[in-house]
Structures are given as structure tokens and as C-alpha cells.
Amino acid sequence: MRRLYKYETHLHTKEASACASSTGAEMARAYQAAGYAGIIVTDHFFNGNTAVPADLPWETRVGLFCRGYLNALEEGEKCGLSVFFGWEYSYNGADLLTYGLGSGFLLENPDILDWSVEEYFKRIRKSGGFISYAHPFRGEPEPVCFALYTRYVDAVEVANGGNKNPESDYRALRYATENGLPRTRGSDAHAVGAVRGEGMEFDRKLNSISEFIDAVKSAG
């Protein structure tokens, strides 16, 4: 029987997300104990439910934003869990999981919060990033710019552990299938007690966030 490697694609930490109650280190330990090979820390960005004060210099804000990820990374190195970086960008009712870029990109773009959503998509893609539309059908009605977002995104999150209504996942899966978009799945965990087993499985170990993106694209 071939081995499968499980990865969490969507989680939050207490350090950077105001709605989370577990630290990055605690999350890393919990996922390692649950048998995961790796996690992607996707804390809420500054236009979402952030725990980072807005009245600080940009470099300080970015440093605080990355703290949950760095704490998870340090713990992951101790316990054998791969830890990758991402973020959840929010705009006009939509949440966009952004993968493939690091803190350097954020530091180099202190005007990112002033970009239109179209400019955000354009610059993320130009810089090598990858965007999955998180839980697109969780709320009713859909975000005002739903058609715009889905025209630009690289993937759709078709299963989210935070969705209370299974119909949200069914609709997301149908949308991704009908439009030929790659799919991601994640728990949207905000605490160690929310490590429920969601995520994605691959037939090989992923050594970087770039390998994760390539695996999602190839899986379709």
C-alpha cells in the first residue's frame, strides 16, 4: 500500500489572527501528533480579522504578522513537520488564500492595502503567487464581486472544515468542476481542538510551497 502525505492548507494562529486561540507552535505540535506531514499557515491579513495593530510601521506589522508562522516553523523543525507560509486576504466579502510568496513580497509592497482587487490578482500572479478562493459559498448571498473573483482565481477551496452547512462544500465543488478549476481542501482551524482531519493528501512529500502549488495544479 502506497504512503500518502497529508497537508493542512488553511489554518490560523493566535499570534496574527484575532479569531484564533492557539499559537503557531501549538498548532504545529497538534498537526504532527495527528499524523500530518505538513501545514500551511494562512493567517488573516491586515484587511481581515487580524491581531496586528494598524498604527505601527509597515515593517513592524509584517514582522508581527509572520510571528505565528515562524513559531510554527521552529516547532515543526523540532518535531519533523513541514511548515509553509501563506495568508488569507479579504476583500468585499471574499477570502482569498494566497500561496507561493513570502514576507519579502509583503515588505516590498507597503501599499498593498491600497490596491484594487484586480491589481491584487495581477501582482500576485506576476510574482509567482497562487490564489484559492476560500469557502466561496459559506455566506448568502455570494460576495458582490463573485464573478470577478472566480474569473481570476487559480483554484477553489471545495471543502472547508469551518462550513456548518455541507451544501457550501457541494456548491463549491460543483463550481470548480464546471469551470475546470483546481481544488484545495482545508480545515480552517483556529485552535488545536479544530484539527479534524481535513486537508489534502499527496503521494509524495512536499518540500516547498512551490511543490504544493504544482501538486494542486496537477491534481486538477
N, C-alpha and C positions, 0 to 999 in steps of 0.2 A: 504494500500500500504506500503510495507516494505521500510525502510530507507536504502539508500546506502551512504557509506562514501567514499569520493573521495580523492585520494592522488597523488601528483606530485612526480614522481620518478627520474626526471632528470632536474636539474636547476643549474645555476651558479651565483656567487656573485662577485661584484666589488672588494671586499677585496682580493680574491685569484685567480680569473680568469681574465687575461688581456683583454679578449674579452667582458666581462660583463660591464654593465653601471649602475646597481642598486645594492645597498648594501643588505646585508642579512636581515636587519631589514625592508627595503623597500619591499623586496620580500615577507617576511612573512606577512606583512600587506596586500599586494595585493592579496595573495592567500586566506587569511582569508576572505577578502571582496568578493572574487569570490565564496565563499561557500565551499572551500576545508576543509577537516578535518585535513590534514597534508601534509608535504613536506619532501623530502629527498634532502639535499644539496649535490651536486656531483661536486664540483669544479675541474677544470683541475689540475691534479697532476704535479709534477715538470718536467716530461718528455712530458708535453703538453703545452698548451697556458697559462702558469702560470704567475701570477703577483708577485710572490715571488722571490726576488733576489737569485742567486745561490751562492753568495760569503759570505754567513752567516753561523754561526754554525748550525748544524743539528737541535738542539732543538729550536733555534730561527725560523728557516724555518718552522718547523712543527707548531709552535705557530702561525705564521702569516698565514699559510695555513688554520688553523682552525678558524680564526677570523670571516670569513663570516658566517660559521655555528653557531658559538657562538652568534653572533649578532642576527641571525635569531631565535635561541633558546630563547634568552632573550625576544625578541619581541613576539614570539609565546606564551610564558608563560603569557604575559600580555593580549593577545587577544584571547587565547583559541585555538591556532593552535599547533598541534603536529609537532615537528621538529626532524628529524633524520639525521645521518651523513653517508656520503659515499664519493667516489671520482671517477673521470674519469681518468683512467690510459691509456696512449697512447704508442703504440709500433709498429713501422714499418707500419704505415698507418691504424692501427686498434685502436679503442677506446673501453675500457672495463670498464663498470660501476661496481664498486666494493662496495658491501654492507656487513654489518654484523660485521665490525671491526672498532675500534676506534683509537683515536690519540695515545693511548698506544702502539698499534701494530706498528705504524709508528716510534715512539720514540725508540722502541726496535730493529728496523731494519734499521739502518742508511746506510746499504749497499744495500738497496732495488733497487736502480737505477743501480746497477751492476749485478743484477740477469738476467739470460736469461728469455725469456717469459715463457718457460716451468717451470722454477723454480718459477716464479711468480704464475702461476696457482697452482702449487703444494703447496706452502707455504700458499697461501690464503685459499685454501680448507682445509688444515690441521689445520689451526687456526680457522675454522668455518665460513669463508667468503663465499660469493656467487657472481658470476660474470655474468653479462648480456652483450652480445655483442651489443654495441650501433650502431644504424644506419649502419648495415653492408654493405648495397648496395647503400649508398649515392654516393660514388665516383666510377669512372670507370678508369681502371679496379679494381677489388677487391684487397685488400691488398695481398702482396706476400704470406703471411702465412695463407691465409683464411681457408684452410682445417685444418690446425693445430689448429687455434683458435676455430673453431666451433667444433672440436673434444673434446676440454677441457671445453668450457663454460657451465654454468649451465642453461642459458636462452638466448633468443634473443629478442632484442627490435624490435617489429614488427610495431610500429607506433611512429614516431618522428616528432614533430611539426616543426622542422627545415628543414625537407626534402622538397625541392622545387618541386621534381618530385614524384607524387604519386606512380609511378612504384617502387620506392625504398622500400616503405612500403609493396606493394604487394609481391615483391620478398622475403622480409624478412619473411613475414607471411607464404608464401609457404615453405620456407626453414625450419622454425620452425615446421610446420605441418608435413612435410615429414620426419623429423628427430626426432619427438617426444619430442621436447624441450619446456619447459615452456616459456611463453611470458611476456614481460613487455612493457609498453607504457608510453611515457613521452613527455613533450613539448620541452625540451632542451632550456628552456627560459634563456635569458641573461639580461633581463630587465623587468620592471613591465609591459611595453606595450606588452610583448610577452606572457602574461598569457592568453592563448587562449582556455582553457577548456580541454586540453589533460590530460592524466593521467590514473589512474586505479581506479575502484570502487569496494568496498568490502561490504559485508552485515554486517560487524561488525567494530567497532572502533579498530584500531591497536594501541597497547600501547608501541611497541618497534620495532626496525628494525628486530629483530628475528621473530616477528609475521608477519611482511611484507614478509620476505623470505618464511615462512611457507605458507602464503596465496598464494604467486605466485606459489609455488610448487604444492599446492593442486588444483589450478585453471587449471593447465596443460598448 
